Amino acid sequence: MAEKQSNEPLIDSDKLIFGIGQVQTITGVSGRQLRYWEEQGYIAPIDQQKGTQRQYSMHMLFLIFHIQRYLKQGFTLQSAVERARQFDRQIPVLRTFLKNQFNGVEVEDDKSVIDFGYKDDTHQQRVYGVVENDRTHFLIKDIDETSK
């Protein structure tokens, strides 16, 4: 498996800024809807100078995308916003877990294996996530003394 990567992000996502037209194209949410969501306090553009086009951060773009996704699933706007915000709170947890546990991926034609490292501090077992034919499962393998 591959070595752990640097903790430095590839891209500073705080510097990725999207104009309202780009947000509309990417998410399928109209400008009118975006302005309504702003009025309701569900989303917020980046603070900008008066008279300039609305701009949104990458973080806000994802929130808008998820609100729209939940609306398409039949949720009310308020429920969609609540679910999107809940999902948004989970992302940092997932990012931290993956940053600390991810040890690489082996990709084959019909199967990929994600190395999540040792199961615990005893270093007796490793945990793998397996993706095979769009199905997933975990695999825990005992570590023999010679491979440590």
N, C-alpha and C positions, 0 to 999 in steps of 0.2 A: 504494500500500500504506500501511497505518497506521504511525504513528510508534511507536518503542519505548515500552513501558509503564514505569511506575515499578518500581524494584527492590523496593519494599515489598510484602510479601504481603497479599492481600486479607483473609485470616484467619490468626490465629496458631494453627496446627494443634496446638501444644503445649497449648493451652487447651481443645481438643475432647476431652472425656472421655466414655467410654461405660460404662454399667453392664453387668454380666454378662448381664442379660436383653436389653438392646439388642444386645449382641454376638451372642447366640444368634439373635435375630431377623434381624439383618443377614447373618450368615455361614452360618446353618444348622447351626452346630456346637453340640452340647448342652453344658450346664453340666458334666456329668460328663466329657465329652471335654476341655473346657477345663481342668478341674482336673487331669486326667491329664497333659495337655501341660505344665502348670506343674510338676508333680512330676518330669517328665522333663527339665525345664530348656529346653524348646522355646520357651515363651512366659513372660511375666511380667506380672502386674498392676502397676498403679501402687502404690507404697508408700502404705499408708493406716493409719488408726487401727484398733486391734483391735476386732472386732465390727461393722465396717461392711461394706457390700456391696463385692465385688470391682469394681474399675474398671480400664479399659484405655485407653491413649492411642490416638490416631488411627493412629500408626505401628504399634502392636501390632495394631490392628483390621485393617489391611492385611496384615500378616504372617499373621494367622489366616485371613483370606480366601484368601490365596494357598496356604497349606498345604491348606486344604479343597479348593481348585480342583485341586491336584495329586493329592490323594487320589481325587477323583472321576474323574481321568484314569487311575487304576489304579496309581499309585505307592504304595510302602510309606510308612508314616508317616515313617520316617527319611529316605527319599529325597525325600519331599514337603517336609519341613523344610529339607533341604539346598538344594533348588531354590528354595524361597521365600526363603531367606536370600541366595542368589546373586542372585535378582531384586531383592531389597531393596538390595543393594550397588550395583546398576546405576542405581537411581532417582536418586541425587544427581548422577551423571554426566549422565544425560539432562536433569535439571533445569538444570544449569549450561550445557549445550550450548544448550538452548532459550532460556534467559534471555539468553545472549550473542548468539545468532544469529537468533532469531525477530523478524521485522519486520512481521508482520501476515498476515491471511488475507483473500482476496477470495472471497466465497461467491456462487455462482450457483445456478440451479435444479439442474443436473445435473453441475456441476463446481466444485471449490474449489481455490484455488491458495494455497499457503503460501510466503511470501517468507522465505528463509533468508539473504538478504543476498549480499554479494560472495563469490565463490569463493575469492579470496586477496587479498593486499595490493596487487596490481596494479590492482584495481578494473576489470578488463576484462570480467568475466562475472559474472552473478548466478545463484544457484541457487534453484530453485523445486521444491516438492513438490506434485504434482498428485494430487487424489483425484477420481476420475470413475467413477461407477457401481460403487462399492465396490472399485475397483481403484486401485492407487497406482503412481506412477513419478516420477522426477526429470526436471527440464527445466533445461538450462543455456543461458542466453541471453547473447549478446555484447552489450556496452554500447557504444553509439556515443558519441562525444565530446560531442554536444549534449545528451544526457540525464544527464550526470554532475552 
